[in-house]
Amino acid sequence: MPPITTVSALAAAFATTVAGAAWEPLWVGSWEYGTMPRGATPVDVRVAANGSLFALLHLTHDGMEHVALARFDEGGAFAWLRERRTTANPPGMELLADGRVAVVDAFGNVARVRVQDGDSGDVVWEDESQAGRISAGVRQLAVGRDGDLLVPVIDGDDLLVARYSADGQRLPDWRWSPGSEDLQAETIVATDDGGAVVGVAGDMLTGGYLLVRFAADGKVVFHDRELGTLGGATFNRRLHVALDEAGDLFVQGALQNPFGAMQAQVWKTAPDGTRRWTRRIAHPDDPRFGSAAAGLVLDGAGDPVVAPQPVLNEGFRLLRLDSATGEVRQESAAAVGGDPRRLVRAPNGRWRVDGTYFIDWQGHIGARIAEFDADLRPCRSLDAGDRHFFSVSTASAAGWTVLAGTLFSGLANDAQVLRYDADGTCERGDAIFPDGFDGAS
């Protein structure tokens, strides 16, 4: 059965009622698939230079999993959706300079790369020649300095970066191995010198995190391992990496603390692999408790901002660290909380945390969102648990663009894109200076 597409009739109503409302969307666009049962889970959303919106979705229908790329136009009008069967790790996407869109996913033990035309959705080129597991973490694909595509893949005991030219030609792989170890690729960042940095989770009991930097010729510049305080346990494998203008790397992950609880931490590494500092983020109420984190993004001055989530502490939080020392400069907590999933910074300096929370004891979850200004003062918040179970956001000059999955009605749910302004009045006070953080090591 072909997909059914709609633009939400609520959009006009939202436009007429947004003045004086509590941060309602400026417009809403919807897409649904015309079969039952069905499910749509948001993965990523991007805004192109011409205003087109590209939504990456994980779909389930007809008893199979699919990866789908959809395009919406400004105002929420649906343009097209292209899908194919998928398995295993989550997909990833990147917008290319010429208006095309690259999508990477996996089918069994095969990494697949597909580049699609941004106007029509047609496939420009694709490749399914690389065996291995793509990143299971936060970033599965990067665009290199010269426009080449870089995909981190675990091939047996090896970490490799599968490389493609802009026109789809396979380029020589970059490859490195620490020996026999249960590796999992987490993220990749392209460097200005034509190379890349790959964040890797090692063995979940003893391997810790690995940071591997490749030069433009594929040689390994350095590999740096972080084991934490209890010998490398990485039960929370998510790893975030950011690169500043000087080439320094900021990394955020979570390892076990001396009490055996998972603890978020941030560390800074020089371009040659020298460790600058390490900052462990203790729970603000009790250092024995755990503290995860979602996201690490650099602010306009190059200082890292992270979104920690202490266990048994509900507020969505932001921390700003000093880039030179790792000292905690600011902390702020929003009026709502839950489990943070994504941290985004807008061009005007504002911040947004997307997360989820448990609606009831049966395990149903809903989406929550918190906004902060450039000084980390809490602004607006939104509890969307009566409409959406999960959302991911991106930012552009037009405001916040959100891709959300609606709540399941029986055996089905749908996908929506929403636009929120990013310059409304902040509702709460100043950020505070915190305590309860471990010193640098």
Secondary structure, 3 states (H helix, E strand, C coil): CCCEEECCCHHHHHHHHCCCCCCCCCEEEEEECCCCCEEEEEEEEEECCCCCEEEEEEEEECCEEEEEEEEECCCCCEEEEEEEECEEEEEEEEECCCCCEEEEEEECCEEEEEEECCCCCCEEEEEEEEECEECCCCCCCEECCCCCEEEEEEECCEEEEEEECCCCCEEEEEEECCCCCCCEEEEEEECCCCCEEEEEECCCCCCCEEEEEECCCCCEEEEEEECCCCCCCCCCCCCEEEECCCCCEEEEEEEECCCCCEEEEEEEECCCCCEEEEEECCCCCCCCCCEEEEEEEECCCCCEEEEEEECCCCEEEEEEECCCCCCEEEEEEEEEECEEEEEEECCCCCEEEEEEEECCCCCCEEEEEEEECCCCCEEEEEECCCCEEEEEEEEECCEEEEEEEECCECCECCEEEEEECCCCCCCCCCCECCCCCCCEC
